[in-house]
Amino acid sequence: MRLRVKAVLFDLDGTLIDSAPDLAGAANDMRVARGLPELPHSVFRPMVGSGAKGMMGAGFGVGPDDAGFADLRDEFLARYELRMTRHTQVFSEVSELLSSLDAANVTWGIVTNKASRFASPLAAALMLHHRAAVIIAGDTTPHSKPHPAPLLEAARRMKIAPGECAYVGDDLRDIQAGRAAGMTTVAAGWGYLGLGAPIDAWGADHIASVPADVVSLLG
């Protein structure tokens, strides 16, 4: 089945870029500063989709309702901001996917829950900001995914109907947001995926095991 769409929107972390090394690095920097050993990146990787909450849960076993969480979260974000481009890069096969979209004159953009404080500098450092038709961050609209508002705002800015867009993401919330926005949804099997329901239970219209599968879907 081919995707009959005019634009493809992508989640950022775990879909377009591999940011886990710097997110895990910031959490491990905090552990080292407290005399604790570093944890393997594999501990943090599935939690990337949950942002600072996920990193603090994996690194320190604390959540938003625990005393001291806010201070840990703020320290984490400050440390991450200082190193967020150190090891983060576009997935190699995703680079080929984006080049294929550019060559085919297919409009593409980014919709992420990452705050603009981080998303904008990252997109610039990775040379995505001039190529993307739109970049919607987690604080661009009053709501973040799984709410459809960010995706609908992206479609509005591109002047393309939501039903003529596809959204590609590596988290259940991406698929929920895409479906709520009336877009074709594609689950990115190469991403972080989280620790919840398996990818085939998300209800995505399509599952792309590798980035090249998205090109194949576009035909």
C-alpha positions in Angstrom: 0.0 0.0 0.0 1.4 3.4 -1.0 1.2 6.6 1.0 -0.8 9.1 -1.0 0.4 12.2 0.9 1.9 15.6 0.1 4.0 15.9 3.1 5.8 13.8 5.7 6.3 14.9 9.2 8.8 13.3 11.6 9.4 13.1 15.3 12.9 14.2 16.2 14.6 12.1 19.0 14.7 8.4 18.0 13.2 9.0 14.6 15.4 11.6 12.8 18.3 11.8 15.2 20.1 9.6 17.7 20.2 11.8 20.7 20.5 9.0 23.3 24.3 9.4 23.7 24.1 13.0 24.9 20.9 12.5 26.9 22.4 9.5 28.7 25.7 11.4 29.0 24.0 14.3 30.8 22.4 11.9 33.3 25.7 10.1 33.8 27.5 13.4 34.4 25.1 13.9 37.2 25.7 10.5 38.6 29.5 10.9 38.5 29.2 14.3 40.2 27.5 12.5 43.1 30.1 9.7 43.3 27.9 7.2 41.5 29.1 4.9 38.7 27.9 5.6 35.1 25.1 3.4 33.8 25.2 1.8 30.3 23.5 3.9 27.6 21.2 0.9 27.1 19.5 1.7 30.4 18.6 5.2 29.2 17.9 4.6 25.5 14.3 3.2 25.9 13.4 6.2 28.1 14.4 8.9 25.7 10.8 9.4 24.6 9.9 10.4 28.1 12.4 13.3 28.2 13.9 14.5 31.5 11.3 12.5 33.4 12.5 9.3 31.8 16.2 10.1 32.2 15.8 10.9 35.9 13.7 7.8 36.4 16.4 5.6 34.8 19.3 7.4 36.3 18.1 8.0 39.9 14.8 6.1 40.3 12.8 9.2 40.9 9.6 10.6 39.4 7.7 13.9 39.3 6.0 13.2 42.6 9.2 12.5 44.5 10.9 15.2 46.6 13.9 16.7 44.8 12.7 15.7 41.3 12.3 19.3 40.1 15.9 20.2 41.1 17.3 17.0 39.5 15.3 17.8 36.3 16.5 21.3 36.1 20.1 20.3 36.6 19.7 17.6 34.0 18.3 20.1 31.4 21.1 22.5 32.1 23.8 19.9 31.7 22.1 18.5 28.6 22.0 21.9 27.0 25.7 22.3 27.4 26.5 19.0 25.6 23.5 18.2 23.4 25.4 18.4 20.1 28.5 16.5 21.3 27.6 13.0 20.1 24.0 13.5 18.7 23.7 12.9 14.9 21.1 12.2 12.3 20.7 8.4 11.8 22.7 7.5 8.8 19.9 5.8 6.9 17.6 8.7 7.8 20.0 11.1 6.0 19.5 9.0 2.9 15.7 9.1 3.4 15.7 12.9 3.7 17.8 13.2 0.6 15.3 11.0 -1.3 12.5 13.2 -0.1 14.3 16.4 -1.2 15.1 14.9 -4.6 11.5 14.0 -5.1 10.3 17.4 -4.0 8.3 15.9 -1.1 7.7 18.4 1.7 8.9 17.3 5.1 9.0 18.8 8.6 9.6 18.1 12.2 7.2 17.8 15.1 8.8 17.1 18.5 7.9 17.3 22.2 11.4 18.7 22.7 11.3 22.3 23.9 12.4 24.9 21.4 15.3 25.7 23.7 16.8 22.4 22.6 15.0 21.6 19.3 16.0 24.8 17.4 19.8 24.7 18.2 19.9 20.9 17.5 18.2 21.3 14.2 20.6 24.1 13.3 23.7 22.1 14.4 22.6 19.1 12.3 21.7 21.2 9.3 18.1 20.3 9.4 16.6 23.8 10.0 16.9 25.1 6.5 15.7 21.9 4.9 12.6 21.3 7.0 9.5 23.0 5.9 8.4 23.5 9.5 9.8 22.7 13.0 7.2 22.5 15.7 8.6 22.1 19.2 7.0 20.9 22.4 6.2 24.5 23.5 5.1 25.8 20.1 1.4 25.1 20.9 -0.3 24.9 24.3 -0.4 21.1 24.0 2.2 18.5 23.3 1.9 15.0 21.8 -0.2 12.8 22.2 -2.5 15.8 21.7 -2.9 16.5 17.9 -2.4 20.3 18.2 1.3 20.3 17.3 0.7 18.2 14.2 -2.3 20.3 13.1 -0.2 23.4 13.6 2.5 21.9 11.3 -0.1 21.2 8.6 -1.5 24.7 8.9 1.9 26.3 8.5 2.7 24.1 5.5 -0.8 24.9 4.0 -1.4 21.2 3.5 -4.5 19.4 4.8 -3.8 17.0 7.7 -5.3 14.2 5.8 -2.6 14.7 3.1 0.2 14.3 5.6 2.0 11.3 7.1 3.5 11.4 10.6 6.5 9.1 11.4 7.5 8.5 15.0 9.1 6.0 17.3 6.7 6.3 20.3 3.1 5.3 21.0 2.3 9.0 21.6 3.4 9.8 18.1 0.9 7.4 16.6 -1.8 8.6 18.9 -1.2 12.2 17.9 -1.1 11.4 14.3 -4.3 9.4 14.3 -6.0 12.2 16.3 -4.9 14.7 13.7 -6.3 12.6 10.9 -2.9 11.9 9.4 -1.5 8.6 8.0 0.7 7.2 10.8 4.0 5.3 10.4 5.8 3.7 13.3 9.6 4.0 13.1 10.9 0.6 14.1 14.5 1.8 14.1 13.8 4.1 17.0 13.8 4.0 20.8 10.3 2.5 21.1 10.0 2.8 24.9 9.1 0.1 27.4 5.3 0.0 26.9 3.2 -1.8 24.4 5.0 -3.4 21.5 5.1 -1.4 18.2 2.7 -3.7 16.5 0.1 -2.9 19.1 0.2 0.9 18.6 -2.3 0.9 15.8 -0.1 2.6 13.3 -1.2 2.5 9.6 2.3 1.3 8.7 5.4 0.0 10.4 8.7 1.0 8.9 11.5 -1.3 10.1 14.2 0.8 8.5 14.1 4.4 7.1 14.2 3.0 3.5 10.8 1.5 4.1 9.3 5.0 4.2 10.7 5.7 0.8 9.1 2.4 -0.4 5.8 3.4 1.0 5.9 6.7 -0.9 6.5 4.7 -4.1 
